[in-house]
Amino acid sequence: MGHQRRIGQEQLKYTYESAQGRMAAHPERAERDKKIVQEYSYFRTEKEALEFAIKQMKERCSHYQIWAKIEKGEDDIFRIQNWWIATDDCKVIMAAEYIGMAHMYDWSRLVKIIDENYNKYDGFVILHGTDTMAFTASALSFMLEDLSKPVILTGSQLPIGKLRTDGKENLITAIEIAAAKHPDGTAIVPEVCIFFENHLLRGNRTTKINAENFNAFRSYNYPILANAGIHIKYEYDKIHKPDPTLPLKPYYLYDTNVIVLTLFPGIQENIIQNILNTPGLRAVVLKTYGSGNAPQKPGFIKLLKEATERGIVIVNISQCPTGMVEMERYETGLHLLDAGVISGYDSTVEALITKLMFLLGHGKSDKEIRELMNQPIAGEFTKI
């Protein structure tokens, strides 16, 4: 179901000379922009897709006429299928299918690749930089519902071209784990994981903790899923057990209007006020002390309560890497509950951020999000 929408010249008041100047200054960007990229961007509404197309074109063109073709799929997701930029005589000078920008669209690309090849392979290995690997692993765990095959992320602390690289061993073992099956033919590890330095970890329970040594990742609040020595020893009772008869349900949408707010002694209320009143803000991950405690200052509690009443979802997570938020334990935590703050339990920051982005992106109300944040939907926290 597709149609074309012309974006009028009156919406684009930019000079051709400035655009040409940017192109000349950045020839590599010009070549990139002229390439036909066989991917999509994903949006909830046609309006969002059109606004995104306009925004991108503002950086690339002047007083040209623009046509954007928007396609609505059976899943009710709008995609920019392609666009054309033409001069007044309608000579096409650029045609492109746009992948989007930033990491959130890379997550959608990965989901698309896995979905399109799901029935061709027994598992998937993703080579990824270590700095944001835990974010991607967490995001994919929510985006790939009813996953029944391994998706293993791995990488290296030393580049794979270096003599002492850890990348080769990580890659080889990750491939072996991704291909491992039970005697009945089902996957041994049918979930999104990170494999690093001989340990297989649940992706949405993992955090990067080391920039210097090879043991870069740790799962503080959930046991490792496998140990790789001479033999790979799986912890079968810790591994997720999905229904292999259910089809994969891929999701693509995200809303990034989320922020992490870390408390510290002496933090000023005006700073918190400014953060909570950020235009467009929809959710906050509040990093508190110990088991979920925070200052009892009336002004601070009032700011939180006003924010939650405006529909902002605030989730409480401890600054301690190990342990669980229990706001009922101390009076300082009870004040947060009264203000409408909800528990993040023993989640990682990466899991909370990506789960909130995922739920917000799919049009959930703040009430629905609060309910779903209290339920593990991909094994991302332990609820006692």
C-alpha positions as CSV (number, residue, x, y, z in Angstrom):
1,M,0.0,0.0,0.0
2,G,2.0,3.0,-1.2
3,H,1.5,6.5,-2.5
4,Q,3.6,9.5,-3.3
5,R,3.5,12.9,-1.4
6,R,5.1,16.0,-2.8
7,I,6.9,18.1,-0.3
8,G,6.5,21.7,-1.6
9,Q,9.3,24.2,-2.2
10,E,7.9,26.5,0.4
11,Q,8.9,24.0,3.1
12,L,12.6,24.1,1.9
13,K,14.1,27.7,2.0
14,Y,17.7,26.8,1.7
15,T,20.4,28.1,-0.7
16,Y,21.9,25.8,-3.3
17,E,25.3,27.5,-2.8
18,S,25.5,26.5,0.9
19,A,24.5,22.9,0.1
20,Q,27.1,22.8,-2.7
21,G,29.7,24.2,-0.3
22,R,29.0,21.4,2.3
23,M,29.2,18.8,-0.5
24,A,32.6,20.2,-1.7
25,A,33.9,20.3,1.9
26,H,32.8,16.7,2.5
27,P,33.1,14.7,-0.7
28,E,32.8,11.4,1.2
29,R,29.4,12.6,2.5
30,A,28.3,13.5,-1.0
31,E,29.2,10.0,-2.3
32,R,27.4,8.4,0.6
33,D,24.2,10.5,0.0
34,K,24.2,9.5,-3.7
35,K,24.3,5.8,-3.0
36,I,21.2,3.8,-3.2
37,V,20.9,2.1,0.2
38,Q,18.7,-0.9,0.2
39,E,17.2,-0.4,3.6
40,Y,14.3,1.4,5.3
41,S,13.5,3.7,8.1
42,Y,10.6,2.8,10.4
43,F,7.9,5.2,11.7
44,R,4.5,4.9,13.4
45,T,2.8,7.5,11.3
46,E,3.1,8.9,7.7
47,K,3.6,12.4,9.2
48,E,6.6,11.2,11.2
49,A,8.1,9.6,8.0
50,L,7.6,12.8,6.0
51,E,9.0,15.1,8.7
52,F,12.1,12.8,8.9
53,A,12.5,13.0,5.1
54,I,12.3,16.8,5.2
55,K,14.8,17.0,8.0
56,Q,17.3,14.9,6.2
57,M,16.9,16.8,3.0
58,K,17.5,20.1,4.8
59,E,21.1,19.0,5.2
60,R,21.5,18.0,1.5
61,C,19.6,20.2,-0.9
62,S,18.4,23.7,-1.6
63,H,15.3,24.8,-3.4
64,Y,14.7,21.5,-5.1
65,Q,11.4,19.8,-5.4
66,I,11.2,16.6,-3.3
67,W,9.0,13.6,-3.6
68,A,8.9,11.0,-0.9
69,K,7.3,7.6,-1.3
70,I,5.9,6.3,2.0
71,E,4.8,2.7,2.3
72,K,2.6,1.3,4.9
73,G,3.1,-2.4,5.7
74,E,0.7,-5.0,7.0
75,D,2.2,-4.4,10.4
76,D,0.9,-0.7,10.3
77,I,4.5,0.6,10.2
78,F,5.3,3.4,7.8
79,R,8.6,3.2,5.9
80,I,10.3,5.7,3.7
81,Q,10.6,3.4,0.6
82,N,12.4,6.0,-1.5
83,W,12.6,9.6,-2.4
84,W,13.5,11.7,-5.4
85,I,15.2,15.1,-5.5
86,A,14.6,17.0,-8.8
87,T,15.4,20.4,-10.2
88,D,12.6,22.5,-11.5
89,D,12.8,20.8,-14.9
90,C,12.2,17.5,-13.1
91,K,15.5,16.0,-13.9
92,V,16.2,13.5,-11.2
93,I,19.6,14.1,-9.6
94,M,19.4,11.9,-6.6
95,A,17.4,8.8,-5.7
96,A,17.8,7.0,-2.4
97,E,16.3,4.5,-0.1
98,Y,17.3,5.8,3.4
99,I,18.4,3.6,6.3
100,G,18.0,6.4,8.8
101,M,20.6,7.6,11.2
102,A,22.2,6.7,14.6
103,H,22.3,3.4,16.4
104,M,18.5,2.9,16.9
105,Y,18.1,2.5,13.2
106,D,21.0,0.0,13.2
107,W,19.0,-2.1,15.6
108,S,16.1,-2.1,13.1
109,R,18.5,-3.1,10.4
110,L,19.7,-6.1,12.5
111,V,16.1,-7.1,13.2
112,K,15.3,-6.9,9.5
113,I,18.3,-9.0,8.5
114,I,17.5,-11.7,11.1
115,D,13.8,-11.7,10.2
116,E,14.5,-12.1,6.4
117,N,17.0,-14.9,7.0
118,Y,15.4,-16.6,10.0
119,N,14.4,-19.8,8.2
120,K,17.7,-20.1,6.4
121,Y,20.0,-20.4,9.4
122,D,20.2,-22.2,12.7
123,G,21.6,-19.1,14.5
124,F,23.1,-15.7,14.1
125,V,26.4,-14.2,15.3
126,I,26.7,-10.4,15.4
127,L,30.2,-8.8,15.5
128,H,29.8,-5.6,17.5
129,G,31.9,-2.9,19.2
130,T,32.2,-3.5,22.9
131,D,31.2,0.0,24.1
132,T,27.5,-0.3,23.2
133,M,27.2,-4.1,22.8
134,A,25.1,-4.5,26.0
135,F,22.6,-1.8,24.7
136,T,22.2,-3.6,21.4
137,A,21.8,-7.0,23.0
138,S,19.2,-5.6,25.3
139,A,17.3,-3.9,22.5
140,L,17.3,-7.0,20.3
141,S,15.9,-9.1,23.2
142,F,12.8,-7.0,23.1
143,M,12.6,-6.5,19.4
144,L,12.7,-10.3,18.6
145,E,9.6,-11.7,20.3
146,D,9.2,-15.5,20.4
147,L,12.9,-15.9,19.3
148,S,13.7,-19.6,19.2
149,K,17.2,-19.4,17.7
150,P,20.5,-18.1,19.1
151,V,21.5,-14.5,18.4
152,I,25.0,-14.2,19.8
153,L,26.9,-10.8,20.0
154,T,30.6,-10.8,20.4
155,G,33.7,-8.7,19.6
156,S,37.1,-8.0,21.0
157,Q,39.0,-5.7,23.2
158,L,42.0,-5.9,20.9
159,P,41.4,-5.5,17.1
160,I,41.2,-8.8,15.3
161,G,44.3,-7.9,13.3
162,K,46.5,-7.7,16.4
163,L,48.6,-10.7,17.2
164,R,47.2,-11.1,20.8
165,T,43.6,-10.4,19.8
166,D,40.8,-12.0,21.8
167,G,38.5,-11.6,18.8
168,K,39.4,-14.9,17.1
169,E,38.6,-17.1,20.1
170,N,35.4,-15.1,20.8
171,L,34.2,-15.4,17.2
172,I,34.9,-19.1,16.8
173,T,33.2,-20.0,20.1
174,A,30.2,-17.8,19.4
175,I,29.7,-19.6,16.1
176,E,29.9,-22.9,17.8
177,I,27.3,-21.9,20.4
178,A,25.0,-20.4,17.7
179,A,25.0,-23.7,15.9
180,A,24.6,-26.0,19.0
181,K,21.4,-28.0,19.1
182,H,19.7,-30.5,21.4
183,P,19.2,-34.1,20.1
184,D,15.7,-33.1,19.1
185,G,17.0,-30.4,16.8
186,T,16.1,-27.4,18.9
187,A,18.7,-24.7,19.7
188,I,20.5,-25.1,23.0
189,V,20.6,-21.3,23.6
190,P,17.5,-19.8,21.9
191,E,17.9,-16.2,23.1
192,V,20.0,-13.0,22.6
193,C,23.3,-13.4,24.4
194,I,26.8,-11.9,24.6
195,F,29.8,-14.2,24.4
196,F,33.0,-12.8,25.8
197,E,36.2,-14.2,27.4
198,N,34.8,-17.7,27.8
199,H,31.5,-16.7,29.3
200,L,28.0,-16.8,27.7
201,L,25.8,-14.1,29.2
202,R,22.1,-13.2,28.8
203,G,22.2,-10.1,26.7
204,N,19.8,-8.0,28.6
205,R,21.5,-8.8,31.9
206,T,25.0,-7.8,30.8
207,T,27.0,-4.6,31.4
208,K,30.5,-3.6,30.2
209,I,32.7,-3.2,33.3
210,N,36.2,-3.2,32.0
211,A,38.0,-1.1,29.3
212,E,41.5,-2.6,29.9
213,N,41.2,-6.3,30.3
214,F,39.7,-9.1,28.2
215,N,36.9,-9.8,30.7
216,A,35.0,-6.8,29.5
217,F,31.4,-7.9,30.5
218,R,29.6,-9.1,33.6
219,S,26.2,-10.2,34.5
220,Y,25.9,-9.2,38.1
221,N,22.3,-10.3,38.9
222,Y,21.9,-13.4,36.7
223,P,24.1,-16.5,36.4
224,I,26.2,-17.1,33.3
225,L,24.6,-19.4,30.7
226,A,27.7,-21.3,29.7
227,N,31.4,-21.6,30.4
228,A,33.8,-22.3,27.5
229,G,36.9,-24.3,28.4
230,I,38.0,-27.5,26.7
231,H,34.3,-28.2,26.7
232,I,31.4,-25.8,26.6
233,K,29.4,-26.4,29.8
234,Y,25.8,-25.1,29.5
235,E,23.7,-24.1,32.5
236,Y,20.5,-25.6,31.0
237,D,18.2,-24.6,33.8
238,K,19.2,-20.9,33.4
239,I,18.6,-20.7,29.6
240,H,15.3,-19.4,28.3
241,K,13.0,-22.1,26.9
242,P,10.7,-20.7,24.2
243,D,8.0,-22.4,22.2
244,P,9.8,-23.4,19.0
245,T,6.5,-23.7,17.1
246,L,5.7,-19.9,17.5
247,P,6.8,-17.7,14.6
248,L,9.3,-14.9,15.2
249,K,7.6,-11.5,15.7
250,P,10.0,-8.7,14.7
251,Y,9.6,-5.1,16.0
252,Y,11.2,-2.0,14.7
253,L,10.0,1.1,16.5
254,Y,11.7,3.1,19.2
255,D,11.2,6.4,21.0
256,T,14.4,7.8,22.3
257,N,12.9,10.5,24.6
258,V,14.4,8.8,27.6
259,I,17.1,10.0,30.0
260,V,19.2,8.6,32.9
261,L,19.3,10.8,36.0
262,T,21.9,9.9,38.5
263,L,21.5,11.2,42.1
264,F,24.4,12.4,44.2
265,P,24.8,14.3,47.5
266,G,24.3,18.0,46.8
267,I,22.5,17.7,43.5
268,Q,20.5,20.9,42.9
269,E,16.7,20.9,42.6
270,N,16.8,23.4,39.8
271,I,18.9,21.0,37.7
272,I,16.4,18.1,38.4
273,Q,13.6,20.5,37.5
274,N,15.1,21.5,34.2
275,I,15.7,17.8,33.3
276,L,12.2,16.7,34.2
277,N,10.8,19.6,32.2
278,T,12.8,18.8,29.0
279,P,10.4,19.2,26.0
280,G,9.3,15.8,24.7
281,L,10.7,13.8,27.7
282,R,8.7,10.7,28.3
283,A,10.7,8.5,30.7
284,V,13.5,8.7,33.2
285,V,15.8,6.1,34.6
286,L,16.5,7.4,38.1
287,K,19.7,6.0,39.6
288,T,19.4,6.1,43.4
289,Y,21.3,4.9,46.4
290,G,21.5,1.4,47.8
291,S,18.2,-0.5,47.6
292,G,16.4,2.4,45.9
293,N,16.7,5.3,48.3
294,A,16.7,9.0,47.6
295,P,16.7,12.3,49.4
296,Q,13.5,13.1,51.3
297,K,13.6,16.8,50.5
298,P,10.0,17.9,49.9
299,G,10.9,19.9,46.8
300,F,12.6,16.9,45.2
301,I,9.7,14.6,45.9
302,K,7.3,17.2,44.6
303,L,9.2,17.5,41.3
304,L,9.0,13.7,40.8
305,K,5.3,13.6,41.6
306,E,4.5,16.4,39.2
307,A,6.5,14.6,36.5
308,T,4.7,11.3,37.0
309,E,1.3,13.1,37.0
310,R,2.2,14.6,33.6
311,G,2.7,11.1,32.3
312,I,6.4,10.8,32.5
313,V,7.4,7.3,33.5
314,I,10.1,7.3,36.2
315,V,11.9,4.0,37.0
316,N,14.1,3.5,40.1
317,I,17.3,1.6,39.7
318,S,20.2,1.3,42.2
319,Q,23.6,2.7,41.5
320,C,25.0,-0.5,43.0
321,P,25.7,-3.0,40.2
322,T,24.6,-6.0,42.4
323,G,21.3,-6.3,44.2
324,M,17.7,-5.2,43.8
325,V,15.6,-2.1,44.3
326,E,13.3,-2.5,47.3
327,M,11.6,0.8,47.9
328,E,9.5,-0.6,50.7
329,R,12.6,-1.3,52.9
330,Y,13.3,2.2,54.1
331,E,11.2,5.4,54.5
332,T,13.4,7.1,51.9
333,G,12.2,4.6,49.3
334,L,8.5,4.8,50.4
335,H,8.5,8.5,49.5
336,L,9.5,7.6,45.9
337,L,6.6,5.1,45.7
338,D,4.2,7.8,46.9
339,A,5.5,10.1,44.1
340,G,4.6,7.5,41.5
341,V,8.1,6.1,40.9
342,I,8.2,2.5,39.9
343,S,10.8,-0.2,40.6
344,G,13.5,-1.3,38.1
345,Y,14.2,-4.3,40.3
346,D,17.6,-5.8,39.4
347,S,17.7,-4.6,35.8
348,T,20.7,-3.1,34.1
349,V,20.7,0.5,32.9
350,E,21.0,-0.8,29.4
351,A,18.0,-3.1,29.7
352,L,15.8,-0.3,31.3
353,I,16.8,2.3,28.7
354,T,16.1,0.0,25.7
355,K,12.9,-1.4,27.2
356,L,11.5,2.0,27.8
357,M,12.4,3.1,24.3
358,F,10.8,0.0,22.9
359,L,7.5,0.4,24.8
360,L,7.3,4.1,24.1
361,G,8.0,3.5,20.4
362,H,5.0,1.2,20.1
363,G,2.5,3.8,21.3
364,K,1.9,2.4,24.8
365,S,0.2,4.7,27.3
366,D,2.0,5.6,30.5
367,K,-0.3,3.2,32.4
368,E,0.4,0.3,30.0
369,I,4.2,1.1,30.3
370,R,4.1,1.1,34.1
371,E,2.4,-2.3,34.0
372,L,4.8,-3.8,31.5
373,M,7.8,-2.3,33.4
374,N,6.7,-4.5,36.3
375,Q,6.7,-7.6,34.2
376,P,9.8,-9.3,32.7
377,I,9.1,-9.7,29.0
378,A,12.5,-11.1,27.9
379,G,14.0,-12.3,31.2
380,E,15.5,-8.8,31.8
381,F,14.9,-8.8,35.6
382,T,14.1,-11.1,38.5
383,K,10.7,-10.4,40.2
384,I,10.5,-11.8,43.7
